[in-house]
Amino acid sequence: MTEHTTTQVKVWDGLVRGFHWLMLLAFVAAYLTSQFGMQQTHILIGYLITLLLIVRITWGFVGSQHARFSDFIATPAAVWRYLKASFRNDPPHYLGHNPAGGWMVLVLMGALLLMAISGVILVAVIEFEGPLLGLLSGMSDQWAYRFSELHEWVLDLLWLLIAGHLLGVVVASIQHKENLPHAMVTGYKTINKDKGKQ
């Protein structure tokens, strides 16, 4: 006979959780301020997003176990195996990010970084302010327009990535019978343990 027991395991540290929710709020705020013409507020939020990314990328090398990139960057073959198992509704369980989720984190962070960099460039060449003003004062209007297009294109890409991320969270939560959003709030996951019982 098998006895099912559960235990709480700390997975996500405070910095990872804070980054996740602050980035969500900052992204939504950046979008809304751009839509309502609140340019100076939009720029300040863009700097916050840039700072958050710098902190999280640094933490990806020196942070706690499951915060490190080395913990969740899997090979393409491992991602493919996980996705195939997920389609069969029998994916292996990972305490931290699964292989597909790990790559989604990287792609999201990469897109956010591209948006942040293009935004800082636009502040310099269009608003004539910011840390890159001295370096980019001679940029042509043609290149400024290209960076503006890139900034908007990355926004469209991010909406698709966010939708994919949310879908992955829902599917993984159902398949593994765990509340992943709750774990990102508390830092803890509930792990099932089976014990043989005579």
C-alpha positions in Angstrom: 0.0 0.0 0.0 1.3 3.5 -0.8 0.9 6.5 1.5 0.9 9.9 -0.2 2.6 12.7 1.8 3.5 16.2 0.8 6.3 18.6 1.8 7.0 22.3 1.1 10.2 23.0 -0.7 11.7 26.5 -1.2 12.4 27.0 -4.9 12.3 30.7 -5.8 14.2 33.2 -3.7 13.0 36.7 -3.0 14.9 38.4 -5.8 13.5 36.0 -8.5 10.0 36.5 -7.2 10.4 40.3 -6.9 11.9 40.5 -10.4 9.0 38.5 -11.8 6.2 40.6 -10.4 7.9 44.0 -10.7 8.7 43.3 -14.3 5.1 42.4 -15.0 3.9 45.6 -13.4 6.6 47.7 -15.1 5.8 46.2 -18.5 2.1 46.9 -18.2 2.8 50.4 -16.9 5.2 51.0 -19.8 2.6 49.9 -22.3 -0.2 52.1 -20.8 2.0 55.2 -20.6 3.0 54.8 -24.2 -0.7 54.5 -25.2 -1.7 57.6 -23.3 1.2 59.8 -24.4 2.8 59.9 -21.0 6.3 60.1 -22.5 8.4 61.1 -19.5 6.8 58.5 -17.2 7.2 55.9 -20.0 11.0 56.7 -20.1 11.4 56.4 -16.4 9.6 53.1 -16.4 11.9 52.0 -19.3 14.9 52.8 -17.1 13.3 50.7 -14.3 12.9 47.8 -16.7 16.5 48.1 -17.8 17.7 48.1 -14.1 15.6 45.0 -13.3 17.1 43.2 -16.3 20.6 44.0 -15.2 20.0 42.8 -11.7 18.3 39.6 -12.9 21.0 38.7 -15.4 23.6 39.2 -12.8 21.6 37.0 -10.4 21.5 34.4 -13.1 25.2 33.8 -12.6 25.6 34.4 -8.8 22.2 33.8 -7.3 20.5 30.8 -5.6 20.4 27.4 -7.2 17.2 27.7 -9.2 17.8 31.3 -10.1 21.0 30.4 -12.0 20.9 30.0 -15.8 23.0 26.9 -15.4 20.1 25.3 -13.5 17.5 25.7 -16.3 19.3 26.1 -19.6 18.7 22.7 -21.3 19.9 21.4 -24.6 17.5 21.6 -27.6 17.2 17.8 -27.4 16.1 18.0 -23.8 13.5 20.6 -24.6 12.2 18.4 -27.5 12.0 15.4 -25.2 10.1 17.4 -22.6 7.7 18.8 -25.1 7.0 15.4 -26.6 6.3 14.0 -23.1 4.1 17.0 -22.4 2.0 16.3 -25.5 1.6 12.7 -24.2 0.5 14.2 -20.9 3.4 12.6 -19.1 6.2 15.2 -18.7 8.9 14.7 -16.1 8.7 17.0 -13.1 11.4 19.6 -12.4 11.7 21.5 -9.1 12.8 24.7 -10.9 12.0 25.6 -14.5 11.4 22.7 -16.9 13.5 22.7 -20.1 10.8 24.5 -22.2 10.0 27.0 -19.4 13.7 27.7 -19.0 14.1 28.7 -22.6 10.9 30.7 -22.5 12.5 32.7 -19.6 15.6 33.4 -21.7 13.6 34.4 -24.8 11.4 36.7 -22.7 14.4 38.3 -21.0 16.2 38.7 -24.4 13.2 40.4 -26.0 12.8 42.7 -22.9 16.5 43.5 -23.2 16.2 44.3 -26.9 13.2 46.6 -26.1 15.1 48.3 -23.3 18.2 48.9 -25.5 16.2 50.2 -28.4 14.3 52.5 -25.9 17.4 54.0 -24.5 18.7 54.6 -28.0 15.4 56.3 -28.9 15.6 58.5 -25.8 19.0 59.7 -27.0 18.2 60.4 -30.7 14.6 61.6 -30.4 14.3 63.1 -26.9 18.0 64.3 -26.8 18.6 63.0 -23.3 19.7 59.9 -21.5 23.0 58.1 -20.9 23.7 57.5 -24.6 23.1 61.1 -25.8 26.8 61.8 -26.2 27.5 58.6 -28.2 24.5 58.8 -30.5 24.1 62.5 -31.2 25.1 62.0 -34.8 22.7 59.1 -35.6 20.7 59.7 -38.9 17.0 60.0 -38.9 16.8 56.8 -41.0 18.5 54.8 -38.2 16.3 56.5 -35.6 13.3 55.4 -37.5 14.6 51.8 -37.7 15.1 51.7 -33.9 11.6 53.0 -33.5 10.2 50.3 -35.7 12.3 47.7 -33.8 10.9 49.0 -30.5 7.4 48.5 -31.7 8.1 45.1 -33.3 9.6 43.8 -30.1 6.4 44.9 -28.2 4.3 42.8 -30.6 6.7 39.9 -30.1 6.5 40.2 -26.3 2.7 40.0 -26.3 3.0 36.6 -28.2 5.7 35.4 -25.8 3.6 36.4 -22.8 0.7 34.5 -24.2 2.9 31.4 -24.7 4.3 31.8 -21.2 0.9 31.9 -19.6 -0.3 28.9 -21.6 2.8 27.0 -20.5 2.2 27.9 -16.9 -1.4 26.7 -17.1 -0.5 23.4 -18.8 2.4 22.7 -16.4 0.2 23.5 -13.4 -2.5 21.1 -14.6 -0.1 18.3 -15.6 2.0 18.4 -12.4 -1.0 19.3 -10.2 0.8 22.3 -8.7 -0.1 26.0 -8.5 2.9 27.6 -10.3 1.6 31.3 -9.9 1.2 30.7 -6.1 4.8 29.2 -6.0 6.1 32.4 -7.6 4.4 34.4 -4.8 5.4 32.3 -1.8 8.7 30.8 -3.2 7.6 27.3 -2.2 6.4 24.3 -4.1 4.4 21.5 -2.7 6.1 18.2 -3.5 4.3 14.8 -3.3 6.2 12.0 -1.7 5.1 8.4 -1.9 5.9 6.1 1.0 5.5 2.3 1.0 3.2 1.2 3.8 2.9 -2.3 5.1 
